[in-house]
Amino acid sequence: MEYVAKLTQFHAQFRAIGTNYNQIVKLLHTHFSERKALAMLYKLENETRELAAVGQRIIALCEEFRERW
C-alpha cells in the first residue's frame, strides 16, 4: 500500500510539472526576445525528454508491480 501511495503522490507532482511547463513557455515568449526564448526552449526541450523518460520508467514500475501482485 505504501508503494501505491507514494506512486500516486509522485504522479500528482509529475502532472503539476506539465501545468508549470505551459506557463513557462508563455512567459518565455512574453518576456524575452525571440532568439533568447528559442535558446531557453531548446534547454527546456532537453529537460522534457528526460522527464518523459522518467514517466516511462514510472509506467514500467507500475506494470512490474501489477504483475507481482
CHARMM-style PDB file with segment names, atoms N, HN, CA, C and O in Angstrom:
ATOM      1  N   MET     1       0.821  -1.203   0.000  1.00  0.00      PROA
ATOM      2  CA  MET     1       0.000   0.000   0.000  1.00  0.00      PROA
ATOM      3  C   MET     1       0.861   1.262   0.000  1.00  0.00      PROA
ATOM      4  O   MET     1       0.518   2.263  -0.628  1.00  0.00      PROA
ATOM      5  N   GLU     2       1.970   1.197   0.706  1.00  0.00      PROA
ATOM      6  HN  GLU     2       2.249   0.383   1.217  1.00  0.00      PROA
ATOM      7  CA  GLU     2       2.846   2.372   0.765  1.00  0.00      PROA
ATOM      8  C   GLU     2       3.391   2.708  -0.621  1.00  0.00      PROA
ATOM      9  O   GLU     2       3.520   3.877  -0.985  1.00  0.00      PROA
ATOM     10  N   TYR     3       3.708   1.662  -1.390  1.00  0.00      PROA
ATOM     11  HN  TYR     3       3.603   0.712  -1.095  1.00  0.00      PROA
ATOM     12  CA  TYR     3       4.210   1.872  -2.748  1.00  0.00      PROA
ATOM     13  C   TYR     3       3.176   2.619  -3.588  1.00  0.00      PROA
ATOM     14  O   TYR     3       3.506   3.571  -4.294  1.00  0.00      PROA
ATOM     15  N   VAL     4       1.940   2.181  -3.504  1.00  0.00      PROA
ATOM     16  HN  VAL     4       1.672   1.407  -2.930  1.00  0.00      PROA
ATOM     17  CA  VAL     4       0.871   2.800  -4.286  1.00  0.00      PROA
ATOM     18  C   VAL     4       0.667   4.249  -3.847  1.00  0.00      PROA
ATOM     19  O   VAL     4       0.484   5.129  -4.689  1.00  0.00      PROA
ATOM     20  N   ALA     5       0.697   4.504  -2.548  1.00  0.00      PROA
ATOM     21  HN  ALA     5       0.845   3.789  -1.864  1.00  0.00      PROA
ATOM     22  CA  ALA     5       0.511   5.867  -2.037  1.00  0.00      PROA
ATOM     23  C   ALA     5       1.630   6.788  -2.526  1.00  0.00      PROA
ATOM     24  O   ALA     5       1.374   7.913  -2.955  1.00  0.00      PROA
ATOM     25  N   LYS     6       2.859   6.306  -2.458  1.00  0.00      PROA
ATOM     26  HN  LYS     6       3.067   5.392  -2.110  1.00  0.00      PROA
ATOM     27  CA  LYS     6       3.998   7.120  -2.906  1.00  0.00      PROA
ATOM     28  C   LYS     6       3.936   7.349  -4.415  1.00  0.00      PROA
ATOM     29  O   LYS     6       4.229   8.444  -4.895  1.00  0.00      PROA
ATOM     30  N   LEU     7       3.562   6.330  -5.145  1.00  0.00      PROA
ATOM     31  HN  LEU     7       3.324   5.441  -4.755  1.00  0.00      PROA
ATOM     32  CA  LEU     7       3.464   6.455  -6.596  1.00  0.00      PROA
ATOM     33  C   LEU     7       2.368   7.437  -6.983  1.00  0.00      PROA
ATOM     34  O   LEU     7       2.536   8.222  -7.917  1.00  0.00      PROA
ATOM     35  N   THR     8       1.248   7.397  -6.268  1.00  0.00      PROA
ATOM     36  HN  THR     8       1.112   6.760  -5.510  1.00  0.00      PROA
ATOM     37  CA  THR     8       0.159   8.329  -6.524  1.00  0.00      PROA
ATOM     38  C   THR     8       0.605   9.760  -6.255  1.00  0.00      PROA
ATOM     39  O   THR     8       0.312  10.667  -7.034  1.00  0.00      PROA
ATOM     40  N   GLN     9       1.307   9.955  -5.162  1.00  0.00      PROA
ATOM     41  HN  GLN     9       1.545   9.218  -4.530  1.00  0.00      PROA
ATOM     42  CA  GLN     9       1.827  11.285  -4.808  1.00  0.00      PROA
ATOM     43  C   GLN     9       2.811  11.773  -5.877  1.00  0.00      PROA
ATOM     44  O   GLN     9       2.777  12.936  -6.280  1.00  0.00      PROA
ATOM     45  N   PHE    10       3.673  10.883  -6.323  1.00  0.00      PROA
ATOM     46  HN  PHE    10       3.700   9.938  -5.996  1.00  0.00      PROA
ATOM     47  CA  PHE    10       4.647  11.246  -7.341  1.00  0.00      PROA
ATOM     48  C   PHE    10       3.960  11.595  -8.651  1.00  0.00      PROA
ATOM     49  O   PHE    10       4.364  12.533  -9.338  1.00  0.00      PROA
ATOM     50  N   HSD    11       2.931  10.848  -8.996  1.00  0.00      PROA
ATOM     51  HN  HSD    11       2.602  10.086  -8.438  1.00  0.00      PROA
ATOM     52  CA  HSD    11       2.196  11.112 -10.235  1.00  0.00      PROA
ATOM     53  C   HSD    11       1.554  12.498 -10.198  1.00  0.00      PROA
ATOM     54  O   HSD    11       1.536  13.203 -11.207  1.00  0.00      PROA
ATOM     55  N   ALA    12       1.030  12.885  -9.039  1.00  0.00      PROA
ATOM     56  HN  ALA    12       1.044  12.312  -8.219  1.00  0.00      PROA
ATOM     57  CA  ALA    12       0.428  14.218  -8.906  1.00  0.00      PROA
ATOM     58  C   ALA    12       1.473  15.302  -9.131  1.00  0.00      PROA
ATOM     59  O   ALA    12       1.194  16.309  -9.782  1.00  0.00      PROA
ATOM     60  N   GLN    13       2.664  15.105  -8.601  1.00  0.00      PROA
ATOM     61  HN  GLN    13       2.890  14.287  -8.072  1.00  0.00      PROA
ATOM     62  CA  GLN    13       3.748  16.067  -8.804  1.00  0.00      PROA
ATOM     63  C   GLN    13       4.154  16.105 -10.274  1.00  0.00      PROA
ATOM     64  O   GLN    13       4.442  17.169 -10.822  1.00  0.00      PROA
ATOM     65  N   PHE    14       4.173  14.957 -10.892  1.00  0.00      PROA
ATOM     66  HN  PHE    14       3.939  14.093 -10.447  1.00  0.00      PROA
ATOM     67  CA  PHE    14       4.530  14.842 -12.304  1.00  0.00      PROA
ATOM     68  C   PHE    14       3.540  15.633 -13.169  1.00  0.00      PROA
ATOM     69  O   PHE    14       3.945  16.315 -14.111  1.00  0.00      PROA
ATOM     70  N   ARG    15       2.258  15.542 -12.852  1.00  0.00      PROA
ATOM     71  HN  ARG    15       1.929  14.988 -12.088  1.00  0.00      PROA
ATOM     72  CA  ARG    15       1.231  16.289 -13.593  1.00  0.00      PROA
ATOM     73  C   ARG    15       1.366  17.794 -13.375  1.00  0.00      PROA
ATOM     74  O   ARG    15       1.141  18.579 -14.296  1.00  0.00      PROA
ATOM     75  N   ALA    16       1.728  18.191 -12.173  1.00  0.00      PROA
ATOM     76  HN  ALA    16       1.910  17.553 -11.425  1.00  0.00      PROA
ATOM     77  CA  ALA    16       1.901  19.613 -11.870  1.00  0.00      PROA
ATOM     78  C   ALA    16       3.021  20.210 -12.713  1.00  0.00      PROA
ATOM     79  O   ALA    16       2.962  21.380 -13.091  1.00  0.00      PROA
ATOM     80  N   ILE    17       4.019  19.425 -13.003  1.00  0.00      PROA
ATOM     81  HN  ILE    17       4.068  18.474 -12.697  1.00  0.00      PROA
ATOM     82  CA  ILE    17       5.116  19.896 -13.847  1.00  0.00      PROA
ATOM     83  C   ILE    17       4.584  20.249 -15.229  1.00  0.00      PROA
ATOM     84  O   ILE    17       5.020  21.238 -15.818  1.00  0.00      PROA
ATOM     85  N   GLY    18       3.664  19.474 -15.751  1.00  0.00      PROA
ATOM     86  HN  GLY    18       3.309  18.671 -15.273  1.00  0.00      PROA
ATOM     87  CA  GLY    18       3.078  19.761 -17.055  1.00  0.00      PROA
ATOM     88  C   GLY    18       2.355  21.099 -17.077  1.00  0.00      PROA
ATOM     89  O   GLY    18       2.440  21.842 -18.054  1.00  0.00      PROA
ATOM     90  N   THR    19       1.648  21.401 -16.002  1.00  0.00      PROA
ATOM     91  HN  THR    19       1.579  20.797 -15.207  1.00  0.00      PROA
ATOM     92  CA  THR    19       0.961  22.689 -15.901  1.00  0.00      PROA
ATOM     93  C   THR    19       1.973  23.828 -15.871  1.00  0.00      PROA
ATOM     94  O   THR    19       1.810  24.832 -16.565  1.00  0.00      PROA
ATOM     95  N   ASN    20       3.000  23.667 -15.077  1.00  0.00      PROA
ATOM     96  HN  ASN    20       3.132  22.851 -14.513  1.00  0.00      PROA
ATOM     97  CA  ASN    20       4.044  24.694 -14.998  1.00  0.00      PROA
ATOM     98  C   ASN    20       4.775  24.857 -16.324  1.00  0.00      PROA
ATOM     99  O   ASN    20       5.186  25.963 -16.676  1.00  0.00      PROA
ATOM    100  N   TYR    21       4.935  23.782 -17.046  1.00  0.00      PROA
ATOM    101  HN  TYR    21       4.602  22.884 -16.759  1.00  0.00      PROA
ATOM    102  CA  TYR    21       5.597  23.801 -18.348  1.00  0.00      PROA
ATOM    103  C   TYR    21       4.882  24.761 -19.293  1.00  0.00      PROA
ATOM    104  O   TYR    21       5.520  25.585 -19.948  1.00  0.00      PROA
ATOM    105  N   ASN    22       3.568  24.654 -19.361  1.00  0.00      PROA
ATOM    106  HN  ASN    22       3.050  23.985 -18.829  1.00  0.00      PROA
ATOM    107  CA  ASN    22       2.791  25.533 -20.237  1.00  0.00      PROA
ATOM    108  C   ASN    22       2.947  26.994 -19.834  1.00  0.00      PROA
ATOM    109  O   ASN    22       3.063  27.868 -20.693  1.00  0.00      PROA
ATOM    110  N   GLN    23       2.949  27.258 -18.548  1.00  0.00      PROA
ATOM    111  HN  GLN    23       2.855  26.547 -17.850  1.00  0.00      PROA
ATOM    112  CA  GLN    23       3.108  28.629 -18.064  1.00  0.00      PROA
ATOM    113  C   GLN    23       4.488  29.180 -18.406  1.00  0.00      PROA
ATOM    114  O   GLN    23       4.620  30.352 -18.762  1.00  0.00      PROA
ATOM    115  N   ILE    24       5.498  28.354 -18.302  1.00  0.00      PROA
ATOM    116  HN  ILE    24       5.391  27.403 -18.014  1.00  0.00      PROA
ATOM    117  CA  ILE    24       6.864  28.786 -18.619  1.00  0.00      PROA
ATOM    118  C   ILE    24       6.990  29.165 -20.084  1.00  0.00      PROA
ATOM    119  O   ILE    24       7.592  30.186 -20.415  1.00  0.00      PROA
ATOM    120  N   VAL    25       6.431  28.354 -20.956  1.00  0.00      PROA
ATOM    121  HN  VAL    25       5.942  27.524 -20.687  1.00  0.00      PROA
ATOM    122  CA  VAL    25       6.519  28.637 -22.395  1.00  0.00      PROA
ATOM    123  C   VAL    25       5.867  29.984 -22.713  1.00  0.00      PROA
ATOM    124  O   VAL    25       6.413  30.776 -23.481  1.00  0.00      PROA
ATOM    125  N   LYS    26       4.715  30.234 -22.130  1.00  0.00      PROA
ATOM    126  HN  LYS    26       4.271  29.590 -21.507  1.00  0.00      PROA
ATOM    127  CA  LYS    26       4.037  31.514 -22.361  1.00  0.00      PROA
ATOM    128  C   LYS    26       4.874  32.679 -21.857  1.00  0.00      PROA
ATOM    129  O   LYS    26       4.990  33.702 -22.532  1.00  0.00      PROA
ATOM    130  N   LEU    27       5.456  32.527 -20.678  1.00  0.00      PROA
ATOM    131  HN  LEU    27       5.362  31.696 -20.130  1.00  0.00      PROA
ATOM    132  CA  LEU    27       6.270  33.603 -20.107  1.00  0.00      PROA
ATOM    133  C   LEU    27       7.545  33.859 -20.920  1.00  0.00      PROA
ATOM    134  O   LEU    27       7.971  35.005 -21.061  1.00  0.00      PROA
ATOM    135  N   LEU    28       8.139  32.814 -21.443  1.00  0.00      PROA
ATOM    136  HN  LEU    28       7.793  31.883 -21.328  1.00  0.00      PROA
ATOM    137  CA  LEU    28       9.340  32.985 -22.266  1.00  0.00      PROA
ATOM    138  C   LEU    28       9.047  33.857 -23.478  1.00  0.00      PROA
ATOM    139  O   LEU    28       9.816  34.759 -23.810  1.00  0.00      PROA
ATOM    140  N   HSD    29       7.936  33.578 -24.127  1.00  0.00      PROA
ATOM    141  HN  HSD    29       7.311  32.846 -23.857  1.00  0.00      PROA
ATOM    142  CA  HSD    29       7.592  34.358 -25.316  1.00  0.00      PROA
ATOM    143  C   HSD    29       7.180  35.788 -24.967  1.00  0.00      PROA
ATOM    144  O   HSD    29       7.318  36.692 -25.792  1.00  0.00      PROA
ATOM    145  N   THR    30       6.685  35.994 -23.770  1.00  0.00      PROA
ATOM    146  HN  THR    30       6.573  35.260 -23.100  1.00  0.00      PROA
ATOM    147  CA  THR    30       6.234  37.318 -23.352  1.00  0.00      PROA
ATOM    148  C   THR    30       7.379  38.217 -22.921  1.00  0.00      PROA
ATOM    149  O   THR    30       7.380  39.409 -23.228  1.00  0.00      PROA
ATOM    150  N   HSD    31       8.365  37.655 -22.204  1.00  0.00      PROA
ATOM    151  HN  HSD    31       8.364  36.686 -21.955  1.00  0.00      PROA
ATOM    152  CA  HSD    31       9.378  38.472 -21.548  1.00  0.00      PROA
ATOM    153  C   HSD    31      10.765  38.464 -22.200  1.00  0.00      PROA
ATOM    154  O   HSD    31      11.645  39.209 -21.769  1.00  0.00      PROA
ATOM    155  N   PHE    32      10.970  37.654 -23.206  1.00  0.00      PROA
ATOM    156  HN  PHE    32      10.255  37.048 -23.555  1.00  0.00      PROA
ATOM    157  CA  PHE    32      12.291  37.565 -23.814  1.00  0.00      PROA
ATOM    158  C   PHE    32      12.203  37.749 -25.328  1.00  0.00      PROA
ATOM    159  O   PHE    32      11.151  37.566 -25.939  1.00  0.00      PROA
ATOM    160  N   SER    33      13.332  38.113 -25.904  1.00  0.00      PROA
ATOM    161  HN  SER    33      14.188  38.261 -25.408  1.00  0.00      PROA
ATOM    162  CA  SER    33      13.388  38.217 -27.363  1.00  0.00      PROA
ATOM    163  C   SER    33      13.194  36.831 -27.955  1.00  0.00      PROA
ATOM    164  O   SER    33      13.334  35.819 -27.269  1.00  0.00      PROA
ATOM    165  N   GLU    34      12.870  36.805 -29.231  1.00  0.00      PROA
ATOM    166  HN  GLU    34      12.756  37.628 -29.789  1.00  0.00      PROA
ATOM    167  CA  GLU    34      12.619  35.522 -29.881  1.00  0.00      PROA
ATOM    168  C   GLU    34      13.843  34.617 -29.805  1.00  0.00      PROA
ATOM    169  O   GLU    34      13.726  33.420 -29.544  1.00  0.00      PROA
ATOM    170  N   ARG    35      14.996  35.190 -30.031  1.00  0.00      PROA
ATOM    171  HN  ARG    35      15.091  36.163 -30.243  1.00  0.00      PROA
ATOM    172  CA  ARG    35      16.231  34.400 -30.021  1.00  0.00      PROA
ATOM    173  C   ARG    35      16.499  33.814 -28.635  1.00  0.00      PROA
ATOM    174  O   ARG    35      16.821  32.633 -28.506  1.00  0.00      PROA
ATOM    175  N   LYS    36      16.367  34.639 -27.608  1.00  0.00      PROA
ATOM    176  HN  LYS    36      16.106  35.599 -27.713  1.00  0.00      PROA
ATOM    177  CA  LYS    36      16.596  34.181 -26.235  1.00  0.00      PROA
ATOM    178  C   LYS    36      15.543  33.148 -25.837  1.00  0.00      PROA
ATOM    179  O   LYS    36      15.860  32.148 -25.193  1.00  0.00      PROA
ATOM    180  N   ALA    37      14.305  33.392 -26.217  1.00  0.00      PROA
ATOM    181  HN  ALA    37      14.048  34.205 -26.740  1.00  0.00      PROA
ATOM    182  CA  ALA    37      13.229  32.450 -25.899  1.00  0.00      PROA
ATOM    183  C   ALA    37      13.484  31.096 -26.568  1.00  0.00      PROA
ATOM    184  O   ALA    37      13.266  30.051 -25.955  1.00  0.00      PROA
ATOM    185  N   LEU    38      13.939  31.112 -27.808  1.00  0.00      PROA
ATOM    186  HN  LEU    38      14.116  31.961 -28.306  1.00  0.00      PROA
ATOM    187  CA  LEU    38      14.225  29.856 -28.509  1.00  0.00      PROA
ATOM    188  C   LEU    38      15.366  29.096 -27.843  1.00  0.00      PROA
ATOM    189  O   LEU    38      15.321  27.870 -27.741  1.00  0.00      PROA
ATOM    190  N   ALA    39      16.383  29.816 -27.391  1.00  0.00      PROA
ATOM    191  HN  ALA    39      16.419  30.812 -27.474  1.00  0.00      PROA
ATOM    192  CA  ALA    39      17.501  29.170 -26.704  1.00  0.00      PROA
ATOM    193  C   ALA    39      17.018  28.501 -25.416  1.00  0.00      PROA
ATOM    194  O   ALA    39      17.408  27.376 -25.106  1.00  0.00      PROA
ATOM    195  N   MET    40      16.182  29.193 -24.689  1.00  0.00      PROA
ATOM    196  HN  MET    40      15.864  30.108 -24.941  1.00  0.00      PROA
ATOM    197  CA  MET    40      15.656  28.628 -23.440  1.00  0.00      PROA
ATOM    198  C   MET    40      14.707  27.469 -23.718  1.00  0.00      PROA
ATOM    199  O   MET    40      14.691  26.489 -22.974  1.00  0.00      PROA
ATOM    200  N   LEU    41      13.921  27.572 -24.779  1.00  0.00      PROA
ATOM    201  HN  LEU    41      13.934  28.368 -25.384  1.00  0.00      PROA
ATOM    202  CA  LEU    41      13.018  26.484 -25.141  1.00  0.00      PROA
ATOM    203  C   LEU    41      13.796  25.232 -25.544  1.00  0.00      PROA
ATOM    204  O   LEU    41      13.350  24.111 -25.297  1.00  0.00      PROA
ATOM    205  N   TYR    42      14.954  25.426 -26.163  1.00  0.00      PROA
ATOM    206  HN  TYR    42      15.316  26.336 -26.364  1.00  0.00      PROA
ATOM    207  CA  TYR    42      15.799  24.286 -26.524  1.00  0.00      PROA
ATOM    208  C   TYR    42      16.239  23.553 -25.258  1.00  0.00      PROA
ATOM    209  O   TYR    42      16.196  22.324 -25.202  1.00  0.00      PROA
ATOM    210  N   LYS    43      16.659  24.302 -24.253  1.00  0.00      PROA
ATOM    211  HN  LYS    43      16.694  25.300 -24.298  1.00  0.00      PROA
ATOM    212  CA  LYS    43      17.060  23.689 -22.982  1.00  0.00      PROA
ATOM    213  C   LYS    43      15.868  22.996 -22.322  1.00  0.00      PROA
ATOM    214  O   LYS    43      15.995  21.896 -21.784  1.00  0.00      PROA
ATOM    215  N   LEU    44      14.732  23.644 -22.371  1.00  0.00      PROA
ATOM    216  HN  LEU    44      14.629  24.537 -22.808  1.00  0.00      PROA
ATOM    217  CA  LEU    44      13.521  23.076 -21.789  1.00  0.00      PROA
ATOM    218  C   LEU    44      13.129  21.784 -22.504  1.00  0.00      PROA
ATOM    219  O   LEU    44      12.662  20.833 -21.878  1.00  0.00      PROA
ATOM    220  N   GLU    45      13.321  21.763 -23.812  1.00  0.00      PROA
ATOM    221  HN  GLU    45      13.700  22.536 -24.321  1.00  0.00      PROA
ATOM    222  CA  GLU    45      13.007  20.567 -24.585  1.00  0.00      PROA
ATOM    223  C   GLU    45      13.870  19.388 -24.142  1.00  0.00      PROA
ATOM    224  O   GLU    45      13.384  18.262 -24.032  1.00  0.00      PROA
ATOM    225  N   ASN    46      15.144  19.648 -23.891  1.00  0.00      PROA
ATOM    226  HN  ASN    46      15.539  20.562 -23.980  1.00  0.00      PROA
ATOM    227  CA  ASN    46      16.035  18.578 -23.438  1.00  0.00      PROA
ATOM    228  C   ASN    46      15.607  18.049 -22.064  1.00  0.00      PROA
ATOM    229  O   ASN    46      15.618  16.842 -21.819  1.00  0.00      PROA
ATOM    230  N   GLU    47      15.235  18.958 -21.190  1.00  0.00      PROA
ATOM    231  HN  GLU    47      15.226  19.938 -21.389  1.00  0.00      PROA
ATOM    232  CA  GLU    47      14.758  18.551 -19.866  1.00  0.00      PROA
ATOM    233  C   GLU    47      13.450  17.765 -19.985  1.00  0.00      PROA
ATOM    234  O   GLU    47      13.205  16.833 -19.218  1.00  0.00      PROA
ATOM    235  N   THR    48      12.631  18.144 -20.936  1.00  0.00      PROA
ATOM    236  HN  THR    48      12.830  18.901 -21.559  1.00  0.00      PROA
ATOM    237  CA  THR    48      11.367  17.459 -21.157  1.00  0.00      PROA
ATOM    238  C   THR    48      11.603  16.018 -21.602  1.00  0.00      PROA
ATOM    239  O   THR    48      10.874  15.109 -21.205  1.00  0.00      PROA
ATOM    240  N   ARG    49      12.612  15.825 -22.416  1.00  0.00      PROA
ATOM    241  HN  ARG    49      13.204  16.564 -22.738  1.00  0.00      PROA
ATOM    242  CA  ARG    49      12.944  14.459 -22.843  1.00  0.00      PROA
ATOM    243  C   ARG    49      13.317  13.598 -21.635  1.00  0.00      PROA
ATOM    244  O   ARG    49      12.907  12.442 -21.533  1.00  0.00      PROA
ATOM    245  N   GLU    50      14.090  14.174 -20.733  1.00  0.00      PROA
ATOM    246  HN  GLU    50      14.423  15.113 -20.816  1.00  0.00      PROA
ATOM    247  CA  GLU    50      14.468  13.438 -19.526  1.00  0.00      PROA
ATOM    248  C   GLU    50      13.239  13.144 -18.675  1.00  0.00      PROA
ATOM    249  O   GLU    50      13.114  12.056 -18.114  1.00  0.00      PROA
ATOM    250  N   LEU    51      12.347  14.099 -18.580  1.00  0.00      PROA
ATOM    251  HN  LEU    51      12.449  14.983 -19.035  1.00  0.00      PROA
ATOM    252  CA  LEU    51      11.120  13.919 -17.811  1.00  0.00      PROA
ATOM    253  C   LEU    51      10.248  12.835 -18.437  1.00  0.00      PROA
ATOM    254  O   LEU    51       9.628  12.047 -17.723  1.00  0.00      PROA
ATOM    255  N   ALA    52      10.198  12.794 -19.753  1.00  0.00      PROA
ATOM    256  HN  ALA    52      10.701  13.434 -20.333  1.00  0.00      PROA
ATOM    257  CA  ALA    52       9.436  11.750 -20.444  1.00  0.00      PROA
ATOM    258  C   ALA    52      10.022  10.376 -20.145  1.00  0.00      PROA
ATOM    259  O   ALA    52       9.280   9.405 -20.002  1.00  0.00      PROA
ATOM    260  N   ALA    53      11.340  10.286 -20.048  1.00  0.00      PROA
ATOM    261  HN  ALA    53      11.943  11.075 -20.164  1.00  0.00      PROA
ATOM    262  CA  ALA    53      11.989   9.020 -19.704  1.00  0.00      PROA
ATOM    263  C   ALA    53      11.604   8.597 -18.292  1.00  0.00      PROA
ATOM    264  O   ALA    53      11.386   7.413 -18.034  1.00  0.00      PROA
ATOM    265  N   VAL    54      11.521   9.550 -17.388  1.00  0.00      PROA
ATOM    266  HN  VAL    54      11.698  10.511 -17.597  1.00  0.00      PROA
ATOM    267  CA  VAL    54      11.077   9.247 -16.024  1.00  0.00      PROA
ATOM    268  C   VAL    54       9.636   8.743 -16.054  1.00  0.00      PROA
ATOM    269  O   VAL    54       9.298   7.787 -15.357  1.00  0.00      PROA
ATOM    270  N   GLY    55       8.802   9.372 -16.843  1.00  0.00      PROA
ATOM    271  HN  GLY    55       9.077  10.149 -17.409  1.00  0.00      PROA
ATOM    272  CA  GLY    55       7.417   8.931 -16.978  1.00  0.00      PROA
ATOM    273  C   GLY    55       7.316   7.502 -17.487  1.00  0.00      PROA
ATOM    274  O   GLY    55       6.491   6.721 -17.012  1.00  0.00      PROA
ATOM    275  N   GLN    56       8.154   7.167 -18.450  1.00  0.00      PROA
ATOM    276  HN  GLN    56       8.824   7.802 -18.836  1.00  0.00      PROA
ATOM    277  CA  GLN    56       8.160   5.798 -18.977  1.00  0.00      PROA
ATOM    278  C   GLN    56       8.614   4.809 -17.909  1.00  0.00      PROA
ATOM    279  O   GLN    56       8.111   3.689 -17.830  1.00  0.00      PROA
ATOM    280  N   ARG    57       9.561   5.233 -17.097  1.00  0.00      PROA
ATOM    281  HN  ARG    57       9.970   6.144 -17.161  1.00  0.00      PROA
ATOM    282  CA  ARG    57      10.037   4.374 -16.005  1.00  0.00      PROA
ATOM    283  C   ARG    57       8.926   4.156 -14.971  1.00  0.00      PROA
ATOM    284  O   ARG    57       8.776   3.056 -14.439  1.00  0.00      PROA
ATOM    285  N   ILE    58       8.158   5.198 -14.696  1.00  0.00      PROA
ATOM    286  HN  ILE    58       8.280   6.091 -15.129  1.00  0.00      PROA
ATOM    287  CA  ILE    58       7.033   5.076 -13.773  1.00  0.00      PROA
ATOM    288  C   ILE    58       6.044   4.041 -14.294  1.00  0.00      PROA
ATOM    289  O   ILE    58       5.573   3.187 -13.543  1.00  0.00      PROA
ATOM    290  N   ILE    59       5.738   4.122 -15.563  1.00  0.00      PROA
ATOM    291  HN  ILE    59       6.120   4.815 -16.173  1.00  0.00      PROA
ATOM    292  CA  ILE    59       4.795   3.173 -16.171  1.00  0.00      PROA
ATOM    293  C   ILE    59       5.340   1.753 -16.075  1.00  0.00      PROA
ATOM    294  O   ILE    59       4.598   0.819 -15.770  1.00  0.00      PROA
ATOM    295  N   ALA    60       6.629   1.591 -16.334  1.00  0.00      PROA
ATOM    296  HN  ALA    60       7.232   2.349 -16.581  1.00  0.00      PROA
ATOM    297  CA  ALA    60       7.238   0.269 -16.250  1.00  0.00      PROA
ATOM    298  C   ALA    60       7.180  -0.272 -14.824  1.00  0.00      PROA
ATOM    299  O   ALA    60       6.906  -1.455 -14.621  1.00  0.00      PROA
ATOM    300  N   LEU    61       7.435   0.574 -13.848  1.00  0.00      PROA
ATOM    301  HN  LEU    61       7.658   1.535 -14.013  1.00  0.00      PROA
ATOM    302  CA  LEU    61       7.361   0.147 -12.454  1.00  0.00      PROA
ATOM    303  C   LEU    61       5.940  -0.251 -12.063  1.00  0.00      PROA
ATOM    304  O   LEU    61       5.737  -1.220 -11.331  1.00  0.00      PROA
ATOM    305  N   CYS    62       4.972   0.497 -12.553  1.00  0.00      PROA
ATOM    306  HN  CYS    62       5.137   1.284 -13.148  1.00  0.00      PROA
ATOM    307  CA  CYS    62       3.574   0.160 -12.262  1.00  0.00      PROA
ATOM    308  C   CYS    62       3.203  -1.195 -12.848  1.00  0.00      PROA
ATOM    309  O   CYS    62       2.539  -2.002 -12.198  1.00  0.00      PROA
ATOM    310  N   GLU    63       3.631  -1.433 -14.063  1.00  0.00      PROA
ATOM    311  HN  GLU    63       4.170  -0.777 -14.591  1.00  0.00      PROA
ATOM    312  CA  GLU    63       3.334  -2.716 -14.697  1.00  0.00      PROA
ATOM    313  C   GLU    63       4.033  -3.859 -13.966  1.00  0.00      PROA
ATOM    314  O   GLU    63       3.463  -4.935 -13.785  1.00  0.00      PROA
ATOM    315  N   GLU    64       5.271  -3.614 -13.551  1.00  0.00      PROA
ATOM    316  HN  GLU    64       5.735  -2.741 -13.698  1.00  0.00      PROA
ATOM    317  CA  GLU    64       6.006  -4.638 -12.808  1.00  0.00      PROA
ATOM    318  C   GLU    64       5.305  -4.938 -11.477  1.00  0.00      PROA
ATOM    319  O   GLU    64       5.171  -6.093 -11.073  1.00  0.00      PROA
ATOM    320  N   PHE    65       4.866  -3.871 -10.812  1.00  0.00      PROA
ATOM    321  HN  PHE    65       4.975  -2.933 -11.140  1.00  0.00      PROA
ATOM    322  CA  PHE    65       4.160  -4.037  -9.545  1.00  0.00      PROA
ATOM    323  C   PHE    65       2.877  -4.839  -9.735  1.00  0.00      PROA
ATOM    324  O   PHE    65       2.566  -5.733  -8.948  1.00  0.00      PROA
ATOM    325  N   ARG    66       2.144  -4.508 -10.785  1.00  0.00      PROA
ATOM    326  HN  ARG    66       2.397  -3.782 -11.425  1.00  0.00      PROA
ATOM    327  CA  ARG    66       0.874  -5.189 -11.066  1.00  0.00      PROA
ATOM    328  C   ARG    66       1.098  -6.683 -11.341  1.00  0.00      PROA
ATOM    329  O   ARG    66       0.311  -7.524 -10.907  1.00  0.00      PROA
ATOM    330  N   GLU    67       2.178  -7.002 -12.067  1.00  0.00      PROA
ATOM    331  HN  GLU    67       2.817  -6.318 -12.419  1.00  0.00      PROA
ATOM    332  CA  GLU    67       2.458  -8.404 -12.377  1.00  0.00      PROA
ATOM    333  C   GLU    67       2.827  -9.193 -11.124  1.00  0.00      PROA
ATOM    334  O   GLU    67       2.462 -10.361 -10.989  1.00  0.00      PROA
ATOM    335  N   ARG    68       3.538  -8.562 -10.226  1.00  0.00      PROA
ATOM    336  HN  ARG    68       3.834  -7.613 -10.336  1.00  0.00      PROA
ATOM    337  CA  ARG    68       3.962  -9.243  -8.998  1.00  0.00      PROA
ATOM    338  C   ARG    68       2.804  -9.461  -8.037  1.00  0.00      PROA
ATOM    339  O   ARG    68       2.776 -10.469  -7.331  1.00  0.00      PROA
ATOM    340  N   TRP    69       1.860  -8.549  -7.994  1.00  0.00      PROA
ATOM    341  HN  TRP    69       1.883  -7.730  -8.568  1.00  0.00      PROA
ATOM    342  CA  TRP    69       0.794  -8.626  -7.004  1.00  0.00      PROA
ATOM    343  C   TRP    69      -0.509  -8.892  -7.712  1.00  0.00      PROA
ATOM    344  OT1 TRP    69      -1.552  -8.997  -7.066  1.00  0.00      PROA
TER     345      TRP     69
END
